[in-house]
Structures are given as structure tokens and as C-alpha cells.
């Protein structure tokens, strides 16, 4: 389809069934999303021309619900895809280049004949594109040039995994344009993780990319990191009378890579002292039996972070059981327990580099004051700066939003819905 054809199809409702699948059936939401895709196609046409072969793709952001910093030690997580996403208008090109124009940013241009890490790209978006393409080619998949115009509602630094959504989008583009849409969603997640670790330079687990790629409300068990076990849960949050909210405290995310890396490295240090590579392989009983020795060798913070791992890894099973049985009160209690473990043991609610900046603890305090025993709240995602998550009862939603927006800005609170689809192609 060319630019005019695809815009006409959007205006005439030809894509409405697929839009309903990923955004719901609310009329106002559909109107908003139609216009959003139309603007994306127009942006593509202005940048790359409106000829034939335009495709429309979407990848959601994600919300971590259980298992904070457990994935990189092969633990369990509970996560969901959300209705804030990155969308793209894309087209194959024989230029030998992968070109990505993200709305509001400089264009990324990556050469297909130069798919090795570039020092100048570390911590910059071209590394994601280059890394995903390099890994797919290494695994035997077809790759090729393309032009892409993207626009995102997964705001950078929102704690909803904008980086993971972008990585999965690149994999989705190469899957649809050159592999018949047949690249497995879990593999998309794995190549995204590879790009982030090996090309971008940030150590990360696999949870973010998997939740973005697979979609829905899922548990993931990373005991075998190459073959994670994924289960979609048949649970409808709409029926609970609660709203899933994310509050952006507008913290400074610069220079936090060392904070994130230290969690993973300290947990693995404890595991190595116990004769294993990751904590998932370690006996919790042996860990406590050897506590004096481990404290001396690894330090108290590493030991506390291991305690968090064991607790939150087990807690995911309890949360899953509570959701399956419809015991939402128990689920909320477990969410709060997870948050307290993150604060006390994992210690990722503020950075020791900037102790005066404690937006996350402040947001948690306000959430507890506003919701009392009726809600749940916890740090969201990587932590140190950024967002909290809350499950807010409908009768307190306005008060909660008002309190948080007054403290952190008029648009600080996001009211989210769980999205049933992950990486997605509209045509």
C-alpha cells in the first residue's frame, strides 16, 4: 500500500478490527489511534516518500508486576504488556542501509555491511538497530535495508521499557519485511537483549523484551535463559475495580548504569561464592547457613540483595496463584511485600550517588498515605530514579491522581490497560 491508500484505509475503518485487538473498543480511543497512525504514515511520506510497500507495526511497552531484578539471575517474573506503545510505518529498501527516523530525534542510519559494535554508539539508539540485525544474521535469518518512521507513547524514562520496545520493534521490522513475519516473539526478545548488552553496553535481563514481544499478562520463568517458560494468565483486571497506574517521578536517569550493573554483579558474586553462576541455581537454606562467610566475602549489600532475590522469586509463584484463584486482596498484599523487599534489601529506590533526590520513596510514601489498606504500591522497573506502580481502587482513583500530579507534575500519572498482543503487524 502507498501513503494515500493506507491513510484512506485507516480513515475508512479498514484497520479497526486490528486496532480493537490491541487498544480496546472505546470509540474515543479508536479515533485517537486512527489519527495517530495517519500522522505516522504522513511523517514517513515526508521523510522517505509515499510509494508502495508501506507496512504498519506496533510494539507495546511493559509493566513489571512481580520479580524485581530477578530475571538476570534466571528467576521468575510477572509482567504485562500495556496499551502505551511504539508504532512504525516501514518499507523495505535496497540501499544497504537501515534508516530509522524516530519522531523528535535525529535519524539513525546503520550500514548492513558494518554489523559490529561501534564505540561511538554505546548508550545511543543506533546500537540497538545494529545489534538486533547483527544477531539475527548470525542466527541465520534474512536481513536487509529498510526505512522506518516511528512515534512512541512509551516515554523514555517512564519505566515502561522504551528501550526494550524499540529493540523488539527493530526485530519485528526485520521479521515482517524479510522473514515472512515468522520470527518467534521470544527470539525477538532474546536478540533485543543481545543488542542492549553487547552493542548498547547496558547489562540487562530478558524480562522487559519478553513482555514487550509476547504481550498479555504473563509469568516468565528464566531457569533456562535460552528457553524461558512463558504462561499467559487468564485474568481480567477490569473486573477487579482497580486501575493499574504508573507514576513518573521525573527523576534523573543519567549515569545510573553502574547502579543497575551493581545489582546483577553483586547477586552473581554471591552465587559464585556458593559454586554457581546465578542465584537461581543456589540453595536458599545453604545461603543462610553460610551467611557469616558470605557477608565477609561479598559484603552486606550483596547479601541483602540475594535475600531479596530469594524472596521475590518465590513471591511470583504466590502472586500467580492469587491471581488464578481470584484472590486480588492477597495479590495486593504480595505487591506491597515485593515493594518493601526492593526498598529494604534490593536497595534500588534511590541512588547513593544522589541521596538528596528521592522521588521514588516520596511517591511510595504518598501512595501509602492516599490508598491505605485499599491499594498496593511498589517501585517499578529498574529503580533508582523513575517510576512507581500502584493498583488503585476506582473510588480513590481521582484522589490518587490528584495527589501524585500535584507532587510530580500535571501529567505524572499514567492509567494503563493490559494489552493482549505483543509485537504486532496491522498489514
C-alpha positions in Angstrom: 0.0 0.0 0.0 1.2 3.5 -0.7 0.7 6.6 1.6 -2.7 7.6 0.1 -4.1 4.1 0.2 -3.1 3.3 3.7 -4.4 6.7 5.0 -7.7 6.1 3.2 -7.9 2.6 4.7 -7.3 4.0 8.2 -9.9 6.7 7.7 -12.5 4.2 6.4 -12.1 1.8 9.3 -10.4 -1.0 7.4 -7.9 -1.5 10.3 -10.5 -1.1 13.1 -10.7 -4.8 14.0 -6.9 -5.0 14.5 -6.9 -1.7 16.4 -9.6 -3.0 18.7 -7.4 -6.1 19.4 -4.5 -4.0 20.8 -6.3 -0.9 22.1 -9.8 -1.9 23.1 -13.1 -0.9 21.6 -13.6 2.5 23.2 -14.7 4.9 20.4 -12.6 7.8 21.6 -9.5 5.6 21.8 -10.1 4.2 18.3 -10.4 7.8 16.9 -7.2 8.8 18.7 -5.3 5.7 17.4 -6.5 6.1 13.8 -5.3 9.7 13.8 -2.0 8.7 15.4 -1.3 6.1 12.7 -2.3 8.5 10.0 0.2 11.1 11.3 2.9 8.4 11.4 2.3 7.5 7.8 2.4 11.2 6.8 5.6 11.5 8.7 7.0 8.6 6.8 5.9 10.1 3.5 7.5 13.4 4.3 10.8 11.7 5.2 11.0 8.8 2.7 8.3 9.4 0.1 4.9 7.8 -0.1 5.5 5.0 -2.6 4.3 1.4 -2.4 5.1 -1.2 0.2 4.3 0.7 3.4 3.7 -1.5 6.5 2.3 -0.6 9.9 3.7 -2.2 13.0 3.3 -1.8 16.8 5.1 -3.0 19.9 3.9 -2.3 23.4 5.6 -1.1 26.5 5.5 -3.3 29.6 4.8 -3.1 33.3 6.7 -5.3 35.7 4.3 -6.6 38.3 6.4 -9.1 40.3 10.0 -10.2 40.4 12.1 -7.0 40.7 15.6 -7.6 39.4 15.2 -11.4 39.3 15.4 -12.1 35.6 19.2 -11.6 35.2 19.8 -14.3 37.8 17.4 -16.7 36.0 14.5 -16.0 38.3 10.8 -15.7 37.8 8.9 -12.6 36.9 5.3 -11.4 36.5 4.7 -8.8 33.8 2.2 -7.4 31.4 2.1 -5.6 28.1 0.3 -2.2 28.3 -1.6 0.0 25.9 1.2 2.6 25.5 3.2 1.5 22.5 5.7 2.4 19.8 4.3 2.4 16.2 6.1 2.4 12.9 5.5 2.9 9.2 8.1 0.9 7.4 9.3 -0.2 4.0 12.0 -2.4 2.6 14.9 -0.7 0.8 17.8 -2.0 -1.3 20.1 0.8 -0.2 22.2 -1.4 2.1 21.1 0.9 4.9 18.7 0.6 7.8 17.2 4.0 8.4 15.1 4.9 11.4 13.5 8.3 11.9 12.1 8.4 15.4 9.7 11.4 15.8 11.6 14.2 17.7 15.0 12.7 17.3 17.8 12.6 14.8 17.7 9.8 12.1 19.7 6.7 12.8 21.5 5.3 9.7 23.1 1.9 10.0 25.2 0.1 7.4 24.3 -3.5 6.7 28.0 -4.3 5.9 29.2 -3.0 9.3 27.3 -5.0 11.9 29.9 -4.9 14.7 29.8 -2.8 17.9 30.8 0.8 17.4 32.3 2.6 20.4 30.7 5.9 19.5 27.2 4.3 19.5 27.4 2.9 23.0 24.5 4.2 25.1 22.9 5.5 21.9 19.9 4.2 19.8 21.8 3.1 16.7 23.4 0.4 18.8 20.0 -1.3 19.2 19.4 -1.4 15.5 22.9 -2.6 14.6 22.9 -5.2 17.4 19.5 -6.7 16.5 20.4 -7.0 12.8 23.8 -8.5 13.7 22.3 -11.2 15.9 19.6 -12.1 13.5 22.1 -12.5 10.7 24.3 -14.6 13.0 21.4 -16.9 13.7 20.7 -17.4 10.0 17.7 -15.1 9.5 17.4 -12.8 6.5 18.1 -9.1 7.0 18.0 -6.2 4.6 17.7 -2.4 4.3 14.6 -0.6 5.4 13.2 2.9 6.1 11.1 3.4 9.2 9.3 6.3 10.8 8.4 5.7 14.4 6.4 7.5 17.1 6.2 6.4 20.6 3.9 6.7 23.7 6.3 4.6 25.7 8.0 7.7 27.1 11.8 7.4 27.6 12.5 7.0 31.3 8.8 6.2 32.1 9.8 2.8 33.5 7.7 1.1 30.8 10.7 -0.1 28.9 11.1 2.2 25.9 14.4 0.7 25.0 13.1 -2.9 25.0 10.1 -1.8 22.9 12.4 -0.2 20.4 14.7 -3.2 20.2 11.7 -5.5 19.7 10.3 -3.1 17.0 13.6 -3.5 15.0 13.3 -7.3 15.3 9.6 -7.0 14.3 10.5 -4.9 11.2 13.1 -7.4 10.0 10.7 -10.3 10.7 7.9 -8.8 8.7 9.9 -7.4 5.8 12.4 -10.2 5.3 11.2 -13.3 7.2 7.5 -13.5 6.4 6.6 -12.5 10.0 7.8 -15.8 11.2 10.5 -14.8 13.8 9.3 -16.2 17.1 8.4 -13.5 19.7 10.7 -15.0 22.3 13.6 -14.9 19.9 12.8 -11.2 19.2 13.2 -10.6 22.9 16.5 -12.5 23.0 18.0 -10.6 20.1 16.9 -7.4 21.7 18.6 -8.3 24.9 21.8 -9.2 22.9 21.8 -5.8 21.3 21.4 -4.0 24.6 24.1 -5.9 26.3 26.7 -6.3 23.5 26.2 -3.2 21.4 24.5 -0.6 23.6 26.5 -1.6 26.7 23.9 -2.0 29.4 23.7 -5.2 31.3 20.1 -6.3 31.4 17.9 -9.3 31.9 15.3 -10.6 29.5 12.1 -9.7 31.2 11.5 -6.3 29.5 12.0 -7.5 26.0 9.9 -10.7 26.5 6.9 -8.9 28.0 7.0 -6.4 25.1 7.4 -9.1 22.4 4.9 -11.6 23.8 2.1 -9.4 25.2 -0.7 -10.1 27.6 -0.4 -10.8 31.3 2.4 -13.3 31.7 4.6 -15.2 34.0 8.1 -15.9 32.8 10.5 -18.5 34.3 14.1 -17.9 33.2 15.6 -21.0 34.9 16.8 -21.9 31.3 17.5 -18.5 29.9 17.7 -19.8 26.3 14.2 -21.4 26.7 12.2 -19.3 29.1 8.9 -20.8 30.2 6.1 -18.4 29.5 2.5 -18.7 30.7 -0.3 -16.3 29.8 -2.7 -15.7 32.7 -6.4 -15.6 32.1 -7.1 -12.7 34.4 -9.1 -9.6 33.7 -8.0 -6.5 35.7 -11.1 -4.6 34.5 -13.3 -6.8 36.7 -11.4 -6.1 39.9 -12.5 -2.5 40.2 -8.8 -1.4 40.3 -6.7 0.6 37.8 -3.1 -0.1 37.1 -1.2 3.2 37.5 2.4 4.2 36.9 3.7 7.5 38.4 6.7 9.1 36.8 8.6 11.0 39.5 10.7 12.8 36.8 14.0 11.6 38.3 17.3 12.0 36.6 18.2 8.7 34.7 21.6 9.9 33.7 24.7 7.9 35.0 22.6 5.1 36.5 24.2 2.2 34.5 26.6 1.5 37.3 23.8 1.3 39.8 21.9 -1.2 37.7 25.0 -3.2 36.9 26.0 -3.5 40.6 22.7 -5.3 41.5 23.4 -8.0 38.9 27.1 -8.3 39.7 26.6 -8.4 43.4 24.0 -11.1 43.2 26.2 -13.2 40.9 29.2 -12.7 43.2 27.2 -14.3 46.0 26.2 -17.1 43.6 29.9 -17.7 42.6 30.9 -17.9 46.2 28.3 -20.7 46.5 29.7 -22.5 43.5 27.2 -21.4 40.9 26.8 -18.7 38.2 23.4 -17.3 39.2 21.3 -17.3 42.4 18.6 -19.4 40.9 20.9 -22.3 41.0 21.7 -21.8 44.7 20.1 -23.4 47.7 18.4 -20.8 49.9 19.0 -23.0 53.0 22.7 -23.2 52.2 22.8 -19.5 51.7 21.5 -18.8 55.2 23.8 -21.5 56.7 26.8 -19.8 55.1 25.7 -16.2 55.9 28.7 -15.2 58.0 31.1 -16.4 55.4 29.2 -14.7 52.5 29.0 -11.4 54.4 32.7 -11.4 54.9 33.5 -12.2 51.3 30.8 -10.2 49.4 29.7 -7.5 51.8 26.3 -6.9 53.5 24.7 -5.2 50.5 25.3 -8.1 48.2 23.9 -10.5 50.8 20.8 -8.3 51.3 20.3 -8.3 47.5 20.5 -12.1 47.5 17.8 -12.2 50.2 15.6 -10.0 48.0 16.1 -12.4 45.1 15.1 -15.5 47.0 12.1 -13.7 48.5 10.8 -12.1 45.3 11.5 -15.2 43.1 9.2 -17.2 45.4 6.7 -14.4 45.7 6.0 -14.5 41.9 4.6 -18.0 42.4 2.3 -16.8 45.2 1.2 -13.8 43.2 0.3 -16.1 40.2 -1.6 -18.4 42.5 -3.5 -15.5 43.9 -4.5 -14.2 40.5 -5.5 -17.6 39.2 -7.8 -18.1 42.3 -9.2 -14.6 42.0 -7.8 -13.6 45.4 -7.0 -10.0 44.5 -6.6 -8.9 48.1 -3.8 -11.4 48.6 -2.3 -10.3 45.4 -2.2 -6.7 46.5 -0.6 -7.7 49.8 2.1 -9.5 47.9 2.7 -6.4 45.7 3.4 -4.4 48.8 5.7 -7.1 50.2 7.6 -7.0 47.0 8.0 -3.3 47.2 9.2 -3.4 50.8 11.8 -6.0 49.9 13.0 -3.9 47.0 13.4 -0.9 49.4 15.0 -2.7 52.3 17.0 -5.5 50.7 17.5 -4.7 47.0 18.0 -1.0 47.8 17.0 0.4 44.4 14.7 3.2 45.4 17.3 5.9 45.2 20.9 6.2 44.1 23.6 6.6 46.8 25.3 8.9 44.3 22.5 11.5 44.7 20.9 10.9 48.2 19.1 14.2 48.1 17.0 13.0 45.1 14.4 10.5 46.4 11.4 10.9 44.2 10.6 7.2 44.3 10.5 7.0 48.2 8.4 10.1 48.2 5.9 8.7 45.7 5.7 5.5 47.7 5.0 7.4 50.9 2.3 9.4 49.2 0.7 6.3 47.7 0.6 4.6 51.1 -0.9 7.7 52.7 -3.6 8.0 49.9 -4.5 4.4 49.5 -4.0 2.9 53.0 -5.1 -0.7 53.1 -7.2 -0.4 49.9 -4.4 -0.4 47.3 -0.9 -1.6 46.6 2.3 0.2 45.6 5.9 -0.7 44.7 9.0 0.6 42.9 8.6 -0.1 39.2 11.3 -1.4 36.9 15.0 -0.9 37.4 14.6 1.7 40.1 17.0 4.3 41.5 15.0 7.1 39.6 11.8 7.0 37.6 8.5 5.4 38.5 6.4 3.6 41.0 3.5 1.2 40.3 0.2 1.3 42.1 -3.1 -0.7 42.0 -5.7 1.9 42.8 -9.4 1.2 43.6 -11.9 3.1 41.5 -13.3 5.1 44.4 -9.8 6.5 45.2 -8.5 7.0 41.6 -9.2 10.7 41.4 -7.7 11.4 44.8 -4.6 9.3 43.9 -4.1 11.0 40.6 -4.6 14.4 42.1 -2.1 13.8 44.9 0.6 12.4 42.6 0.2 15.0 39.9 0.4 17.8 42.5 3.7 16.4 43.7 5.3 15.3 40.4 3.7 17.3 37.6 0.3 17.6 35.9 0.9 14.5 33.6 2.9 12.3 36.0 0.3 9.6 36.4 -0.5 7.1 33.7 -3.7 5.0 33.8 -2.9 1.8 31.9 -4.7 -1.2 30.4 -3.2 -4.6 29.8 -2.6 -5.2 26.1 -3.4 -8.8 24.8 -0.9 -8.6 21.9 2.9 -8.1 21.8 4.8 -7.4 18.6 2.1 -6.8 16.0 1.6 -6.1 12.3 -1.5 -4.3 11.1 -0.9 -5.1 7.4 
